[in-house]
Amino acid sequence: MNRICQTWRVNSPPHSDPNSGLLRPVQMAPQPKTLDQASLALPSGVYTTFRTYQRTRVFRFDSHLARLEESARLAGVPIKLNRERSRQSVREAVRLYGEEEARIRLTVDLEVEPGRLFVSIEPLVVPPPESYRLGVRTITRCMQRANPEAKLTSFLTSAATLRTELPPGVNEVLMIDGEGHFLEGLSSNFFAVNHDQLWTAGSGVLNGITRKIVLEEAENVGIPVVLSAPSIRLLQEYQEAFITSASRSVLPVVQVDGRLVGPGRPGPVSEGIRQKYESRILAEAEEI
């Protein structure tokens, strides 16, 4: 099983260099072990991360490209990505990487060659079944992204430092603002269930693709959605809490900074939304 992180540079369209091929391996020393390490070794830019399903299928690929373009626009460096060439690049990278499920990151250079695309891949690691059955622990830090709606690689430096300081058994760092409101995780969005309503920050956070589907499915099953950042002061009043990301799906949170969330166990809302989300993924994931 291929257990290293690999990165390729996407070459310019064939007419500019017909002998260049589609992808060129990026040699890094030392060899990155994770997507974050790979991203930090590349020029500063914007990024998006997703996973494969059944090895060659992905979810809403065009939405990820649109997110890259929007993040670049917010960073003041507008770009336009070639949809088909980007898809071909990921398809080829998946083929080269091997037979296992993968976590993929697209990074666009905004510093050296604005618009240059890089594809990085690492093995997909998902939480074990007991994490969904029992819930996970989290900690908080008072911080937020400088440009909250843009996925900038510069943020990964702070995130990488915090991850090295995670206590054993802690899944995620949750960012809170100066007034004690939950914003999001380092690589996830945060939700709380309070009085049978689903609360999540409506601004100042990344509008993740997983987050969007979760909000849609909550409304589909009649759960009122409140786009307002939940307060850490109400932690023990919450019925449930969970975080979302492409690799985590919908993951129950039962502890924050050593304090229990409500009764301290996963509840029916997070489990119901997870089932709806995963059914949606399986139905809509497309061949890359």
Buried (B, 14 or more C-beta within 10 A) or exposed (E): EBEEBBBBBBBEEEEEEEEEEBBEEBEBEEEBEBBBBBBBBBBBBBBBBBBBBEBBBBBBBEEBBBBBBBBBEBBEBEBEBBEEBBBBBBBBBBEBBBEEBBBBBBBBBBEEEBBBBBBBBBBBEBBEEEBBEEBBBBBBBEBBBEBBBBBBBBBBEBBBEBBEEBEEEBBBBBBBBEEBBBBBBBBBBBBBBBEEBBBBBEEBBBBBBBBBBBBEBBEEEEBEBBEEBBBBEBBEEBBBBBBBBBBBBBBBBBBBBEEBBBEEEBBEBBBBBBEBBEEBBEEEBEEB
